Amino acid sequence: MPLARARVGKLALGSDVAAGRSFSMRRAMASAYDNALCVNETITPAELFRLATLEGARALGFSAQSGSLEPGKDADLVVLRAAADAQNAADLLSGLIFDGDDLAVLACYVRGRRLDQVAPGPRER
């Protein structure tokens, strides 16, 4: 998205239901992808994830503590079952963005600690 970056300098994705219809970052990434296409721009799934994670943390001044998986940073994350047909990282990221909200949750971590109980996902009920 060179055009957007040239206009604003720094760019990040976030969610605020007052400015949209959902708190879902997956939906925010899919919407950003669609909006880029509307202005003849392209953005990769990897770029979308970076905008939604590390760049979001940078925009809020928290990149030293969060936004990427690195030793010493807070790790709040959800581990999802990967699509069986994913062949590479781009396929995995595309699946997370575009394949819907019913991905099976395998584990949840808050500040690097695994939560003991995770509700079964829609595909496991």
N, C-alpha and C positions, 0 to 999 in steps of 0.2 A: 504494500500500500504506500508507494512512494509519494503519491499526491497528497494523501492525508498527513503523512509525516512532514512533508515540506510546508504544509499550512500551519501545523500546530507545534512542530518540534517533537514533543513527547506524546506518546499515544498509549492508552491502556484500555482494557475492557472491565466493566463492572456492572453490577446489577442494583437497581433501586426501583422497587415496584412503583414508586410514584412517577417514574419516568418511563415505565414500560409495563408489561403484563406479567412478568415472572421474575422470581429470584434466581432462577436456574441459569448458571453460567454456561451450561451446554446450549441452552436456547439463545443466550446472548452471543455465543460464538457462532452459532448457525445464522443468526440474524446479521452479524457483522459480515459473514461470508456473502450472504445474499445482497447486502447493501453495497459491498465492494463490486459485485458483478453489475449492479445497476449503474455504476459510474465507470464501467470498463476497466476496473482494477482487479487484480487477483491477490489472493492471500492463501497461504498454505495452512493446513491443520497445525503444523508446528508453530507457525507465527501466531495463530489464534490462541494456542495454549500459552505461549509466552506472554501475549498481551493480557490474558486472563489471570496469569499467576505472577510471575516476576515483575512485569511492568505495572500491574495493579499495585503490588506491594511497594514498588518504587514511587508511584504517584502519591501514595499515602505516607511515605516516609518510613516504611517498615521493611525494606529489602534486606537489612542486616539481620532481621529476625525471622522473616518468612518470605514466601514467594517462590522458593525453589527447595529441592531436596538436597541439603548439604549438612555435613556435621556441624552441630552447634545451633542450628535453626530449629524453630518450632515446627513440628510435623503434624499438622491436622490434615488427614487424608482418608480417602475411601479407596479400598482395593476392589476392583470390579473384575468379573470374569471376562476375559478377552474373547472377541469373536473368533470362532473356530477357523474361519477362512482368512484371517489376517496373516499376511506374509511378511510384513515389515512394520517399522515404527509408524510410517505414514498411514498404513491401513488401520493400525490400532487407534491412532488419534482420530482419523476420519470416522471410524465406527463409534467412538465415544461422543463425537459431536453430532453426527447425523443419524444414528441408528435408534434414537428414541430414549425414553426415560426408564425403560423396564430392564436395564442391565442388572444382572445378579450381583449383589454385594457379597463379597467374600470376607471382608474385615473392615473395621473402622479404627482409626488411630486419632487420638487427641493429645497434642503436645508429645508425640512420639510414643505414647502408651496405647497398646491395643485395648479396645473395649471388649469385655468378656462376652457380651451377648449382642448379636446382630439379628434383627428380624429377617426372616427369609424373604428373598426377592420374589417378584411376581411369577417368575419361571420355576420357582422351587416350592410353591405352595401346593 
